[in-house]
Amino acid sequence: MTTQSDRLPGAVFWDMDGTLLDTEPLWERVLVEFARGLGIEMSESLRHATMGNSSVDAMTKVYDAALVPESGRDFDADEAWMVQRVIDLFSEGTPWRPGALDALGLIAAADIPMVLVTNTMREVTDVLLETIGRDRFVATVCGDEVAAGKPEPHIYRRAAELVGLPVSRCLAVEDSPTGAAATFAAGVKSIVVPSAIDVPPRPTYTYRDSLVGLTLDDLAAALA
C-alpha cells in the first residue's frame, strides 16, 4: 500500500527571488539605475529578459541593449556596484511572497529536507538568509558557485547531488521563466508560481496562483 510519505518528494528546492521573497522589484530598480548609467531606459522586453537571471547574464543583456562594446564592459566593477546597491536596498526590509513562510513550515514539519537554489550571488544570498533563516535549509547553492546559472541545469543538478537523491525524487518551486527552464533542463519537476511575468508551459510544471494554502497532497501531485 502506498502512503502519502511514499508519494512526497525526497527534497524540495526553493528559488529565492520572487518565490520566497518579493525581491524582484528591488533587482529591477537596480537594473534600471544600471541601464540609465549606460544611457538607456529598461524596455518591457529587456525587463522580462533579465528577470531571474544571474547578475552577469542580466548585465550582459543590458550591455547589449546599450550597444556597449566588449572593451567597455567592466563586469567586475559594475557587479561590485550592483551587489552593494542591492544589499543597501535589501537592508531596508524584504517582504515575503504570499504563503511562502507557511509553505516552508509545512515542508519542515514533514521532515523533508530543503535546499535554497538561487541565481543570486553568494554575497547577496547570505544577507537575505538573515531574513529567510539559514537553518531552514540543509544546503544552499548560488549562481556564482556553478559553471552556469539558470536557465542551465547545473544549479539544480548540484542541489540533487548535495542531498544524495536522483532528480526524479526532487521537487522545485520557481516563479520565473528562467528558473523554471532550469528545472526542466535538469529533469526536476516543479511548482511554478509566476510572480511578475507568465511562464511558458512545460509538461513537468504544476502551476499555482500563489503558495497560500499549499498542502502536502499538492507536493505529491506535483511530483507524480
N, C-alpha and C positions, 0 to 999 in steps of 0.2 A: 504494500500500500504506500502510495506517495504522499508524504506530508508536506505542509507548507514550507518547512525548513529545507526540504529537498529541492523545492522549486525556486527558492530565493537565490539571488546572486551570492557568489563567494566573496565578492568585494564590490564596493561602489566607488567609482572615480568621479570626483567633483571638479568641474570647471569653477573658476573663481569670479572673474569679472563678468557681471551681467547675469550670473547664475546664482551665486551665493550673495554677492554684494552688488549694490547698484553703483558700480564704478564707471560704467561706460560713459555717462555724461562728463565725468571728470577727465577721462582719457581723451574724449572728443575735444574738450576745452583746450587741453594741452596741444593737441594736433592742430587745432585752429590757430593757436598762437605761433606754433612752429611754421605753419604754411604762410601766415602773414609775414613772418620774418624773411621768407623767401620771395615775398611779393605776390602771393596768390591767395585766393579765398578757397576754402574747402567746399567743393561742389557736393551735391547729394550723392552722386555716383562715387566720388572719391571717399566720402564718409562711409558709405556702405562697404566699399572695397577694403578699407582699413580696419573695419570692426572685427575684433577677435584676433587680430594679427599680433605677432611679436613686434617689439619696438623697432627692430631693424627692418622687418618687412614693411611696416607702416611707414617708416621714414623713407624707404626706397620708393614707395608709391607716391609719396608727396614730392620727393626729389624729382621723380619722373614727370609728374604733373607740372612742376615749376621749371622743367627743362634745365635742371642743374647739371652741368657736365660732370663726368666722373671725377675730374681733377678738383672740383669744387665741393665734393661731398665729404664732409668731416664727420663720419659716423661716431667716432669716439667722443668728440666734444659735444656734438648735438645730442647723443644719447645720454651723456652725463647731465646736460642741462635738463633733458626731458625727465630723467629719473628724479632729480632734485625737485623739479616743478611738481611732479605727480605726488611725491612724498609730502610736499608742503600742502597741497590741496587735500590729500587724504587725512592729514593731521587735524583738519577742521571737522572731521567726522564723516564716516562712511556708512550709509544706511544698508540694512539687509534687504534682499529681494523678498517679496511676499511668500510666506510659507517656508522659507529656506531654513530658518533656525529650528522650526518644529520638525522638518524633514531630517535634519542632522540628528536630532534627538531620537526620532523614530528608528533610524538605522542603527544608532549606537545602542539603543535598548535591545535590539535584536542581535547584538554581538556580531554585526557584520563589519569587517574592517573597511576603513575608508582611506582613500589617497586623494590629496589635492593635486590636480593636474592642470597647470596653467601656463599660458604663453608668456605671462609676465615674468620679468627677470627676478632673480633671487633677492636682490637688494630691496625691491619694492614689495615682493611677496612677504618677506619677513616682517615688514611694517604692518601689512594687512593681517597677518596671522595673529597679531596682538588683539585685533577685533574678533576674528573668527574663532580663535582658540587653537593653538598649535597641538595641544594634546588630543584633539578630536581625531587626528589622522595618524595612521601608522607610518606614513611617509608623505613627502611632497616632492613633486617633480616640476621644474621650471623650464621655460623655453630656452634659457641660456645654458641648460645642462644636458641638452641632447643635440644630435647632429643637425636637426632642422625642426623648428616648431610646427604647430598646427598650421596648415591642414595636412602636413605629412604625418605618418602614423607613429613616428619614433617615441613621442612622449607617452602615448598610451601603451605601446609595447613595453616600454620601460616600467611603467606602473604595474603591469601584469607580472613582469619579472620580479619586482620588489615584493609582491605578495605571494609569489610562487604558484600562480594559477594560470591555466590556459585562458586566452582572451574570451573563449566561449562561456566561461563561468563568471565573467565580469560585466558590470553594467555601468555606463557613464551617464552623467547628467550635464547637458550643454544648452547654450542659448543662441549661438551664432552659426551662420553657415560655415565659417572657417573651422570652428571647433567640432561641429557635427561631422564635417567631412573627414576630420582626423579620426573620429571613432569608426567611421565606415571603412576608411583605408586600413585601419588596424584590425578590423574584424570584431569590434566591440559593439554590442547593441547599446542603444542609448535612449534615454528620455530627453526629449527636446522641448524646451520651454522658451520660445522666441522672446527676446527682451525688447528689441528695437526694430529689427527687420525680419522679414519672412525667411524661413529656412527651406530650401527646395527639398521635396520628399525623397526618401530612400526607404527600401524595404526593412531596414534594421532600425528605423526611428519610430518611437512612440511619442506622439505629440500631446502636450498639455498646455492649457492656457496659463497655469501657474502651478507652483508647488503646494499651494494651500489644499489641505485635505488629502495629501499623498498617503497611501496605505502600503502595507507590506504586500497585499494582493496586487497592487499596482506594479510593484517591483517585479513580482513573479511573472505577471502578464507581459511586462516589457522584455523579460529575458526569454520567454517561451518561444 
